[in-house]
């Protein structure tokens, strides 16, 4: 079954822009990892545990009647949506995020492609920080090519899908009467070359009509150089250097997904190394192109200077926010810029992530990376 992913940049940005005047937004994250929640009973127990925790928090604080009514309504609606007996909402997902708020007319469920820990949040904004830890949608095309067949697959909201198969007529390997062996082989090789040129043309036209960000190719080793040489420069520019080794005619889409998974994980790790090296270089030069520590990063986010935000995914910190101009700080009863009374924030890191998303910064939530420890668990490279 293809892995589902409803998250894209437009949805993330829209959620980042939502804000109510009070804490009426209920955010729920539910882990659907089949290794842990394979049975209906296990999933039902998990859903009950998550909703019960949200219920306890809703009822544990004194709230204005309108807010309490809105949150109770959202919780009841969550119970209706997350029915364990009719789990179409979970089809193909490794986890889901659900956001509900009656005053904002918000009801959005997102299926996610990797497990996210169970958690709930109540606030005046959707809690989107866990979503930034999910790899964002990249338009990827995978071309599987042998001497006769080419299969084209591309990523979509529902996972990997097969888009096109090209089956070119190429002479078989057996000699037919009246042909010398040398002449026969020359004819066969020429038709293989025509097949490769056909593949290159399909990729060029695809890039023109429905552009993609990355190309992976699987083909026999002896064909690799010829396939690469045939690619149009605009297509070759997005080629990933990793060559997939797969049985082109018979491999399933699920097997292709498993094969490319380590490629994407390695790519993410390499990107993290690249940004960390850039961060160290800027910090060493003290050129003003990097910020380290929560206070410095919050200042850079407010000034809309962040190019890439890096933080430890387990980092938690409270702070304050100005509801008028969006200033973020660790403390202070008044905004230092306009004097507006600040509002307390339980997770100022989530507010920083939200603001960085709004200014189109790259977000990297680091896991098991000690490099940010001496920097307070958070840092950023800056545009200026």
C-alpha positions as CSV (number, residue, x, y, z in Angstrom):
1,X,0.0,0.0,0.0
2,X,1.4,3.4,-0.9
3,X,2.3,5.6,2.1
4,X,0.0,8.6,2.3
5,X,1.2,12.2,2.9
6,X,-1.3,15.1,2.9
7,X,1.3,17.6,4.1
8,X,2.6,20.2,1.6
9,X,4.0,23.7,1.8
10,X,0.7,25.4,1.1
11,X,-1.1,23.6,4.0
12,X,1.7,24.2,6.4
13,X,1.8,27.9,5.6
14,X,-2.0,28.2,5.9
15,X,-1.9,26.5,9.3
16,X,1.0,28.8,10.3
17,X,-1.2,31.9,9.5
18,X,-4.2,30.9,11.7
19,X,-4.6,32.5,15.1
20,X,-7.6,33.1,17.4
21,X,-7.9,35.6,20.2
22,X,-7.9,32.8,22.8
23,X,-6.9,29.2,23.3
24,X,-9.6,27.5,21.2
25,X,-7.5,25.4,18.9
26,X,-7.2,21.7,19.7
27,X,-4.2,20.0,18.0
28,X,-3.9,16.2,18.1
29,X,-1.1,13.9,16.8
30,X,-1.7,10.2,16.6
31,X,1.0,7.6,15.9
32,X,-0.1,4.8,13.6
33,X,3.2,2.9,13.3
34,X,2.0,-0.6,12.3
35,X,4.9,-2.1,14.3
36,X,3.3,-0.8,17.5
37,X,-0.4,-0.4,16.7
38,X,-1.1,-3.3,14.3
39,X,-4.4,-4.4,15.8
40,X,-7.7,-2.5,16.1
41,X,-7.7,-3.0,19.8
42,X,-4.2,-1.4,20.1
43,X,-5.2,1.5,17.9
44,X,-8.5,2.0,19.8
45,X,-6.7,2.1,23.1
46,X,-4.2,4.6,21.8
47,X,-7.0,6.9,20.5
48,X,-8.8,6.8,23.9
49,X,-5.6,7.6,25.7
50,X,-4.8,10.6,23.5
51,X,-8.4,12.0,23.8
52,X,-8.6,11.4,27.5
53,X,-5.4,13.3,28.0
54,X,-6.8,16.2,26.0
55,X,-10.1,16.0,28.0
56,X,-8.2,16.3,31.3
57,X,-6.3,19.4,30.2
58,X,-9.5,21.0,28.9
59,X,-11.3,20.5,32.2
60,X,-8.4,21.1,34.5
61,X,-8.2,24.9,34.0
62,X,-10.7,27.7,34.5
63,X,-11.7,29.0,31.1
64,X,-14.2,31.5,29.8
65,X,-17.5,29.8,28.9
66,X,-17.0,30.4,25.1
67,X,-13.6,28.9,25.1
68,X,-14.6,25.9,27.2
69,X,-17.6,25.3,24.9
70,X,-15.5,25.5,21.8
71,X,-12.9,23.1,23.2
72,X,-15.5,20.6,24.3
73,X,-17.1,20.7,20.9
74,X,-13.7,20.1,19.2
75,X,-13.0,17.2,21.4
76,X,-16.3,15.6,20.7
77,X,-15.8,16.1,17.0
78,X,-12.3,14.5,17.3
79,X,-14.0,11.4,18.8
80,X,-16.4,11.3,15.8
81,X,-13.5,11.6,13.3
82,X,-11.1,9.2,14.9
83,X,-13.4,6.2,14.8
84,X,-11.2,3.0,15.2
85,X,-13.9,0.9,13.6
86,X,-14.0,2.9,10.4
87,X,-10.4,3.9,9.9
88,X,-10.6,5.2,6.3
89,X,-9.1,8.4,7.7
90,X,-5.9,6.5,8.5
91,X,-5.5,4.7,5.1
92,X,-1.9,4.5,4.1
93,X,-0.7,6.8,6.9
94,X,2.1,6.3,9.5
95,X,0.6,9.0,11.7
96,X,-2.1,11.7,11.5
97,X,-2.4,15.3,12.7
98,X,-5.9,16.7,13.5
99,X,-6.6,20.4,14.0
100,X,-10.0,21.6,15.3
101,X,-11.4,25.0,16.2
102,X,-15.0,26.1,15.9
103,X,-14.3,29.9,16.1
104,X,-11.7,29.6,13.3
105,X,-14.0,27.1,11.4
106,X,-11.0,24.8,11.4
107,X,-11.3,21.1,10.8
108,X,-8.3,19.6,9.1
109,X,-6.8,16.1,9.2
110,X,-3.5,15.4,7.6
111,X,-2.1,11.9,7.0
112,X,1.6,11.8,7.4
113,X,4.2,9.6,5.9
114,X,6.3,8.8,9.0
115,X,5.5,8.1,12.7
116,X,5.0,11.1,15.0
117,X,4.7,10.8,18.7
118,X,1.3,11.0,20.3
119,X,0.7,14.4,21.7
120,X,-2.0,17.1,22.1
121,X,-1.9,20.8,22.5
122,X,-4.4,23.6,23.2
123,X,-3.6,27.1,22.1
124,X,-4.6,30.1,20.1
125,X,-2.8,28.6,17.1
126,X,-2.4,25.2,15.6
127,X,0.6,23.3,17.0
128,X,2.6,22.7,13.9
129,X,6.1,22.2,15.2
130,X,5.9,18.3,14.7
131,X,4.9,18.9,11.1
132,X,8.2,20.6,10.4
133,X,10.0,17.4,11.3
134,X,8.2,15.5,8.6
135,X,10.1,15.6,5.3
136,X,8.4,18.1,3.0
137,X,7.0,17.0,-0.3
138,X,9.7,16.9,-3.1
139,X,8.7,16.2,-6.7
140,X,10.7,13.1,-7.5
141,X,10.7,11.1,-10.7
142,X,12.2,7.6,-10.8
143,X,13.0,6.1,-14.1
144,X,13.7,2.3,-14.3
145,X,15.3,1.5,-17.6
146,X,16.5,-1.7,-19.2
147,X,17.3,-2.6,-22.8
148,X,13.6,-2.7,-23.8
149,X,11.4,-1.3,-21.1
150,X,11.3,2.0,-19.1
151,X,9.0,2.5,-16.2
152,X,8.4,6.0,-14.9
153,X,7.2,6.6,-11.3
154,X,6.8,9.9,-9.4
155,X,6.0,10.9,-5.9
156,X,2.5,12.2,-5.1
157,X,0.3,13.0,-2.1
158,X,-0.6,9.3,-1.9
159,X,3.0,8.1,-2.1
160,X,4.9,6.7,-5.1
161,X,2.8,6.0,-8.2
162,X,3.5,4.5,-11.6
163,X,2.9,7.2,-14.2
164,X,4.0,5.6,-17.5
165,X,5.6,2.5,-19.1
166,X,7.5,2.6,-22.3
167,X,8.0,-0.7,-24.1
168,X,10.1,-0.3,-27.3
169,X,10.5,-3.1,-29.8
170,X,14.1,-4.3,-29.6
171,X,15.4,-7.4,-31.3
172,X,15.8,-10.4,-29.2
173,X,19.2,-11.8,-28.3
174,X,18.9,-14.9,-30.6
175,X,20.3,-14.7,-34.1
176,X,17.7,-15.1,-37.0
177,X,18.4,-16.7,-40.3
178,X,20.3,-14.7,-43.0
179,X,21.9,-12.2,-40.6
180,X,25.6,-12.3,-39.7
181,X,26.2,-12.2,-36.0
182,X,28.1,-8.8,-36.2
183,X,25.3,-7.2,-38.3
184,X,22.7,-8.6,-36.0
185,X,24.4,-7.2,-32.9
186,X,24.9,-3.7,-34.6
187,X,21.1,-3.6,-35.3
188,X,20.2,-4.6,-31.8
189,X,22.6,-2.0,-30.3
190,X,21.2,0.7,-32.5
191,X,17.6,-0.1,-31.4
192,X,18.7,0.0,-27.7
193,X,20.2,3.4,-28.3
194,X,16.9,4.5,-29.9
195,X,15.1,3.2,-26.8
196,X,17.4,5.2,-24.5
197,X,16.9,8.4,-26.6
198,X,13.1,7.8,-26.3
199,X,13.5,7.6,-22.5
200,X,15.5,10.8,-22.5
201,X,12.8,12.5,-24.6
202,X,10.1,11.4,-22.2
203,X,12.0,12.8,-19.3
204,X,12.7,16.1,-21.1
205,X,9.0,16.5,-22.0
206,X,7.9,15.6,-18.4
207,X,10.2,18.2,-17.0
208,X,8.7,20.8,-19.3
209,X,5.1,19.9,-18.7
210,X,5.1,18.7,-15.0
211,X,8.4,19.8,-13.5
212,X,10.2,17.6,-11.0
213,X,12.9,18.5,-8.4
214,X,14.9,15.3,-8.5
215,X,15.5,12.3,-10.8
216,X,16.6,8.8,-9.7
217,X,17.5,6.2,-12.3
218,X,17.7,2.5,-12.1
219,X,19.4,0.6,-14.9
220,X,22.0,-2.1,-15.5
221,X,25.5,-1.0,-14.9
222,X,26.6,-1.3,-18.6
223,X,23.8,1.1,-19.6
224,X,24.4,3.8,-17.0
225,X,26.8,6.1,-18.9
226,X,24.8,5.9,-22.1
227,X,21.5,6.7,-20.3
228,X,23.1,9.7,-18.5
229,X,24.8,11.0,-21.7
230,X,21.4,11.0,-23.4
231,X,19.7,13.2,-20.8
232,X,18.8,16.8,-21.7
233,X,21.0,19.2,-19.6
234,X,17.9,20.5,-17.7
235,X,17.1,16.9,-16.7
236,X,20.7,16.0,-15.9
237,X,20.8,19.0,-13.5
238,X,18.4,17.3,-11.1
239,X,19.8,13.8,-11.4
240,X,20.7,12.1,-8.2
241,X,24.0,10.3,-8.4
242,X,22.8,7.2,-6.7
243,X,22.0,4.4,-9.1
244,X,19.2,2.0,-8.1
245,X,19.6,-1.7,-8.7
246,X,16.2,-3.2,-9.4
247,X,14.6,-5.7,-11.7
248,X,12.9,-3.3,-14.1
249,X,10.0,-5.4,-15.5
250,X,9.0,-7.1,-12.2
251,X,9.8,-4.8,-9.3
252,X,6.7,-3.6,-7.4
253,X,6.1,0.1,-6.4
254,X,6.4,-0.9,-2.7
255,X,9.8,-2.4,-3.4
256,X,10.9,0.8,-5.2
257,X,9.8,2.8,-2.2
258,X,11.9,0.7,0.1
259,X,14.9,1.0,-2.2
260,X,14.7,4.8,-2.4
261,X,14.1,5.3,1.4
262,X,17.8,5.1,2.4
263,X,18.7,7.5,-0.5
264,X,16.4,10.2,1.0
265,X,17.6,9.6,4.5
266,X,21.2,10.0,3.4
267,X,20.3,13.1,1.5
268,X,18.7,14.6,4.7
269,X,21.8,13.7,6.7
270,X,24.1,15.3,4.1
271,X,22.0,18.4,4.1
272,X,22.2,18.6,7.9
273,X,26.0,18.3,7.7
274,X,26.2,21.0,5.1
275,X,24.1,23.5,7.1
276,X,26.0,22.7,10.4
277,X,29.3,23.3,8.6
278,X,28.0,26.6,7.3
279,X,26.8,27.5,10.7
280,X,30.2,26.7,12.3
281,X,31.9,28.8,9.7
282,X,29.8,31.9,10.2
283,X,30.0,31.6,14.0
284,X,33.8,31.3,13.7
285,X,34.0,34.4,11.6
286,X,31.5,36.4,13.7
287,X,30.2,37.9,10.5
288,X,26.6,38.3,11.6
289,X,25.3,35.6,9.3
290,X,24.5,33.1,12.1
291,X,22.6,33.2,15.4
292,X,23.1,30.7,18.3
293,X,20.9,30.3,21.4
294,X,17.2,30.9,21.8
295,X,17.3,34.6,22.5
296,X,19.4,35.4,19.5
297,X,17.4,33.1,17.2
298,X,14.1,34.7,18.4
299,X,15.5,38.1,17.5
300,X,16.5,36.9,14.1
301,X,13.1,35.3,13.4
302,X,11.4,38.6,14.4
303,X,13.6,40.5,12.0
304,X,12.8,38.0,9.2
305,X,16.5,37.3,8.6
306,X,16.5,33.4,9.0
307,X,17.6,31.3,6.1
308,X,17.7,28.0,7.9
309,X,16.5,27.2,11.4
310,X,18.0,24.3,13.2
311,X,16.8,23.0,16.5
312,X,16.9,19.9,18.7
313,X,13.5,18.2,18.2
314,X,13.2,17.7,22.0
315,X,13.9,21.4,22.9
316,X,11.2,22.9,25.1
317,X,11.1,26.5,26.4
318,X,8.5,28.9,27.5
319,X,8.5,32.6,26.5
320,X,6.3,35.6,25.6
321,X,4.9,37.0,22.4
322,X,3.6,40.4,21.4
323,X,0.1,39.9,19.9
324,X,0.5,43.2,17.9
325,X,3.7,42.9,16.0
326,X,4.7,39.2,16.6
327,X,7.8,39.9,18.7
328,X,9.1,36.8,20.5
329,X,11.1,36.8,23.7
330,X,12.0,34.7,26.7
331,X,10.5,37.2,29.2
332,X,9.0,40.6,29.5
333,X,5.6,42.1,30.4
334,X,5.7,44.6,27.5
335,X,6.9,44.4,23.9
336,X,10.1,46.4,23.7
337,X,9.1,47.9,20.3
338,X,5.5,49.1,20.8
339,X,4.8,48.7,24.5
340,X,1.9,46.2,24.0
341,X,1.4,43.8,26.9
342,X,2.9,40.4,26.0
343,X,1.1,37.0,26.2
344,X,2.8,34.0,27.8
345,X,3.7,31.1,25.5
346,X,4.2,27.5,26.7
347,X,6.3,26.6,23.7
348,X,8.2,29.6,22.3
349,X,10.1,27.2,20.0
350,X,6.8,26.4,18.2
351,X,6.2,30.1,17.8
352,X,9.7,30.5,16.3
353,X,9.1,27.6,13.9
354,X,5.8,29.1,12.9
355,X,7.3,32.5,12.2
356,X,10.2,30.9,10.3
357,X,7.8,28.9,8.1
358,X,5.9,32.2,7.4
359,X,9.1,33.8,6.1
360,X,9.9,30.8,3.9
361,X,12.9,29.7,6.0
362,X,14.2,26.1,5.7
363,X,13.4,24.1,8.9
364,X,15.7,21.3,10.2
365,X,14.6,19.5,13.3
366,X,17.7,17.5,14.3
367,X,17.5,14.1,15.9
368,X,20.4,12.5,17.8
369,X,22.8,15.3,16.8
370,X,24.8,16.7,19.7
371,X,26.2,19.7,17.8
372,X,23.5,22.0,18.9
373,X,23.9,21.2,22.6
374,X,26.6,23.9,23.3
375,X,24.5,26.4,21.4
376,X,21.4,26.0,23.6
377,X,19.7,23.5,21.3
378,X,18.8,26.0,18.6
379,X,20.6,28.1,16.0
380,X,20.1,29.6,12.5
381,X,21.9,30.7,9.4
382,X,20.9,34.2,8.3
383,X,20.1,35.8,5.0
384,X,21.8,39.1,6.0
